[in-house]
Amino acid sequence: MTSTPEAVAPPRIKITYQNVVNAVFAVFIFCGMIAFIEPSPYDLLVFAAIPVWVIGGFRIHRVQIIILLLWCILEAASFLALLPYWDESDTRKYQFTSFYLFLTVICFTLFFGQRTIERANICLKAFTLGAVIAAVLGILSYFDFSVFGIELIYDRVASTFKDPNVFGSYLILAEAYVLQALLLGAGWRRISSLVALLILLLGVFVSYSRGSWGASIFTLIMVTVLTYWTSESKATRRRIAIMSIVALGATALVFIAILAREDIRDFFFQRATVQDYDEGATGRFGNQWRSIPMLLDRPEGFGPYRFPKFFGIEPHSSYIGAFANDGWIGGLTWILIVLSTTYIGFRLVFFRSPYRDLAQVAWPALFSILLQAFQIDIDHWRQIYLLFGMIWGFEAARLRWLEQRRRAPEAPEPMATDG
């Protein structure tokens, strides 16, 4: 008598509190790719994501107190600068948007300080999926296959965003993530990462955002150099070198094919040059220089979003904008936030720890955008608050790991549930 094999039960999905938190945050981060409607799904989901996470409790590491205090000072300075102009609806709306983003950076800073590896990987995957979809939709609209009514803005792609500059720079974190996967991955992961990277690069290209072009190139070079520099294996370094050449070659072939079209080539060279609105006393850079003596005489600044009332356009520099919107206290606090994060970011990417690979994705993306902030306003870009939170969360996790190593030198490396 032959026995029949027992049926193998399908794996059951285990629903736990942490799985719910992970799922809610994954959807929340993914929805960041939709920004052309207000309120966006991202704006609405924040009211679900933060409470669901908070009810489980969290820990604050002493290093996080530094950055949290700086963010609180910046926000307090912003509201003080708002008080004289409370009746101006545009000014008030701008400041409350800043306050909402302030709440998200506080949340992200604490969120990534625990279960760091698990949460960072989930959020990076969700972000990258959203970015690739946004890039595909943007590329389709550029080549006259518009989906969901997406249209070009002065022959430039904004995709699911309102501004081509914001769209182009939004893709940078995803580029860093898939490039690292290409350099360190194997098998099909390399192929899928290369395809995703080409899609994202093409998305940045058709945004025709000069700042996004520069930040994208800078980020990719930085990720490649850091990954190669900190690799402890000759075989890995050789693989990184080979995959870098493959990626560069594939990218060159794609862009040579695109630039073969005369209309695209002409518009590319037109965008690559200095624009009329950049030059002159009333141009982008002229306004910035003219505003400095005025701000030196105004410790309180101009007030949130009041720079255009003096110069007709926004400052196109988040560093000047910080002093204009938030006064001297806010401006100096913003600079302290940037400088302290820069110190922490570079320490993370060079210091050997379980969080170094993650930092080598997040920090190049944030650093390139902070450099880009010298010539564009990034104040309300959602991804920078996610990236600030990641960097300080990684640092809190790294310090906890060091403290644990000192107490128990033989302790295993942290896994997905670290921190």
N, C-alpha and C positions, 0 to 999 in steps of 0.2 A: 504494500500500500504506500503510495507516494504522498508525501505531505505537501500541501500547497503553501507557498511563501506567504507570510503575513503581509498584509497591505501596510505600506509605509505611510504613516500619517503625515500630512503636510505640515511644515513648520508653522507654529502659531505665533502670531504677532503679539508680543508682550507689551502691554500698555502700562507704563510706569510714569510717575511724575516727571522724571528727567526726560523721558521720551517725548512727553507732551511739550515740555519747555523747548526741546530741540526742534520739534516739528513747527511750533509756533514761530520760533525765531528764524527757521529756514524760510518759511513763507514770507515773514516780515522782511527779511533781507532781499529775497527774490523780488518782491514788489517794489524795491527801490528803483527798478528799471522803468517804472511808469511815473512820469512826472508832468505830463502834458494836461492833466486834469487836476482841479483843486476842489475839495481835498482829494489827494491821491490815495490809493489803497494803502500805501506805506504810512501815510499820515493817520489813517484810521486804525491800522493794525497795531500802531504803537500803544494804543489804549488797551490792547489785549496782551501784547508781548510783555510789557513791563510788569503789569500786575501779576501775570501768571508766574513770572520768574521771581518776583519779590516775595510772594507768599511762602516760598521755600526757604527763605533766609539767605544771607550771604555774609562773607567776611571782608573786612577792609584791611589791607596791609598798610603799614606805616608809609611806604613809598607812595601809595596812592593818595594819601592825605595831602601831599604836596600839590599834585596836579588838580585835585578836587578843590582845594582852597583857591588856587589860581583861577579856575573856571568860575568859582563863586564871586571872586573879586571882580572879574571881568563883567559878569552879568549884573552885579550891583552897580558898577560904574555905568553900564548901559542904561539902566533904569533911571539913575540920577540925571544922565544926559537927556533922557526923554522927558522928564517932568515939565520943563518950560514949554514943551511943544506937544503936550498931551492931547490938545484939541485937534491936531493934524492927523487925519486918519491914516495917511500913507506912512507917516513916521511911527505911529502906534502899531500898525500892522507889521511893519518891518521888525520892530523890537519884540513883538510877541512871537514872531516866527523864530527870531534868534533865541528866545527863551525856550521854545519847544525843542530846538536843536541842542540847546544847553542840557536839557533833561536827558536827551538821547546819549550825549557823550558821557554823562555821569553814569548812566545805565551800562553803556558798553565798557567803560573802565572797570567797573565792578564785575560785570558779567564774565569778561575774559580772564579775570584774575583767578577763577576757579574752574575746574574741569577744562583747562585751557586748550589742550590739544584737541579734544573732542569737539568743543564748541567752535574753535577757530576753523577746523576743517569743514564742519557742517556749514558755517557761514560763508566760507570762501567758495565752496561748491555751489551753494545757492546763489551767491553773488555772480559767479562766473556763468552759471546757466542763464541768469537774467540778462547779463551783459551780452552773451552770444546771441540770444534771441533779439535783443534790441539792435545789435549790429546787423543781423540778417534782415530785419524789417527795414532798417535804414538803407542797406545796400539795395534791396528790392525797390524801394521808393526812388533811389537815385537812378536806377535803370528802368524807370517808368513802369514798375510793377507794384504800385502802391497798395498797401494792405492797411485796413482800418482807417482809411482816409488820411494817412500820413503824407504830408506834402513837403516840398523843399522850401527852405527859407533863403531867398536870394541865391538860388542854385546850390545851396549847402544843405547837408543832411542834419536834421535834429532828431530824427527817429521818434522815440517815445518821450522826448524831452522838448522843452520850449526853446532851447538855445543850442546851436551846434557846438559851441565851446564847452558847454556842460556835458553834452552827449559824448564828445570826443574824449574828454578827460575822465568820464565815468568808466570808460573801457580799460583804463590803464591798470587798475588793480587786477582785473581778470587776465590781462596780458601777462603780468608778472607771474600769476599763479600757473597758467598753462605753460609758460616758458620754463619754469622750474620743473614742472612735470615732464616736459619734453627732454630736459637736460638730464634728469635723474631717473626717469621712468624706463620701462622696458616693454617690448612687444607692442600690443595694440594700443597701449596707453600713449606711446610715442606718436603713433599715427593720428589718433584722435586729438592729441594735444597740438600737433602741427596744423591740422585742419582748423581747429578752434583758433589758434594763433593767427593764421592767415585771415580768417573771417574778422577777427577783432582788429587787426592792422588795417584791413580794407575799410572797416567801419570808421576808424580814426581818420583815414585818408579822406573819405568822402565828406567828413565833417568840415574839411578845409579850415580847420582851426590851427593856426600857426603855433599857439601855445600847446595845444594837445599833441601836435607833431613832435615838438621839441621834448615835451615831458615824456612822451611815449618812447622815443629813441633813448633818452637818458635813463629811463627806468629799465629798459631791456638790457642796456649795456651794464648797468649797475648790478642787476640780478645775475647776469652771466659772470661778471668779474668776481662777485662775492661767492657765488656757488663754486667757481673754479678755485679761488684763493683759499677757501676754508676746507676744501676737500682734502681728506687725509689719505686718499688712495690714488696711486698713479693710474690705475685702470679707469677709475671714475673721472679723473682729469682728462684722460684721453677720450673718453666717451663724451664728455662735455664739449671738448674741442670739436669733435666730429659732428655732434648734433648742432652745434652753433653754426658750423659751415653749411650743414644741410638746411637749417632754418633760414640762414641768410640767402642762400642760393634760391630756395623756393620763393622767398619774399621778393627777391630781385626779379625773378621770372614773371611773377604775377603783376608787379608794378610796371615792368617793361611792356607787358601786354596791354595794360590799362592805358598807359601813357601813349600808346600807339594811336589812340583816337585823338584827333587834332583838337576837338573842343575841350576834352578833359585836360590835355597837355597845356593848352593856352590858359585855362582857368587856374591850373596848378601854379604856373609861373606868375600869374597875376597875383594870386594869394600869397606867394612866397616872398614878394617884395614888400617894402614899407608902404602902408596905405595912407591915403590923404588925411584920414581922421587921426593918424598918429602924429602928424607934423604940425608945426606952427604953434603960436602962443596959446591958441584955443584948442589945440589938439590934445590927444590923450596925455602925452608926456608934458606938454606945456602947462596943462591944467594942474598936473601933479606938482610941478615946480612952483607955480603961482600960489598953490594952496599952502605951502610950507610956511612962508612968513605970516600968513593969516592964522594958521594953527598955533604958531609960537605965541601969538597974542591972545589965544583963546584956550585957557586950561580946560574949559568945559567942552571944547570941540564945537562942531556945528550942530550936533544932535543926530540921532539915528536917521539915516537915509535923507539927510538934508544937504549933502554935498551937491546934488543936482540943482538945488535952488540957487546955489552960488555960481555954478559952472555949466549948468545945462545937461551934463552927463554925469554918470557915476565916476568915482575916482580911478577905476581900473587898476587898483593896487590895494590889496587887503591890509598892507602895512600903513599906508596913508589913511585908508578907510577906517582903521581901528582908532586912530587919533581923531579923525573927523567925526565918527559916529559916537565914540565913547569917551572922548576927552583924553587928557594926558594919562590919567590913572589906567583907563582901559587900554590905551595904546601901549603903554609900558608893560602892562600885564600880558597882553597878546604876545609881545616880543619875548617875555620871560617864558611863556608857554611854548613858543616855537624853539627857543634856545634849549630849554630843559628837555624837551622831547627829542631834539636833535642829538643831544648828549646820550640820552637813554637809547635812542634808535641805533646809533653807531655802536654802542656797547653791546647791544643785543645781537647784532649781525656778526660781530667778531668774537664774542665770548662764547666758548664752547658750552652748550647747554641743550636740553631736549627741545628748546623753543627757538633755536637759531634758524632752522629751516623756515619756520613760519615767519620769523622776523625778516628773513631775506626776501620774502614776498611783500609783506606789509610796509616795511620801512622804505624801500626804494620808491614804491608808489606814493607814499605820503610825502617823502622828501622832494620828489620831483614836482608835486603839486604845490608844496610850500615855496619852492623856487618860482614856479609859475605865478604864484600870488603876487610877485613884484609887478606884474603887468596885467593882472586880471583880478576881479573880485571873486573870491572863493567862499565868502562868509556863509552863504546858505547852501553850499554843496554838501549833500547828505553824507557822501562817502568819506569826507575828511573826518567827520565825527566818529564814524565807524573805525577809521584807521587810527585816530588818536586813542580811542578806547582800546584797540588791539595792542598798540605799543605799550601802554601803561599796564594793561592786563598781563601781557607777556612778562614785563619786568617784575611785577608782583609775584607771578608764578616762578620766575627764575630765582628770585631771592628766597622764596619759600623752599625751593629745591636745594639751594645752597645751605640753608639753615638745617634742612633735614640731613644733608650729606655730612655736615659737621657733627651732628648728633649720632648718625649711624652711617659711617663711611661705606659699609657694604650693602646699603639699601639699593634695591633695583631702580632702574630708570622709571620715571613716571609714565603711565600709559594714558589712555583716553580719559580716564577719570581722575587725573592728577589734580592737585591743588585743593 
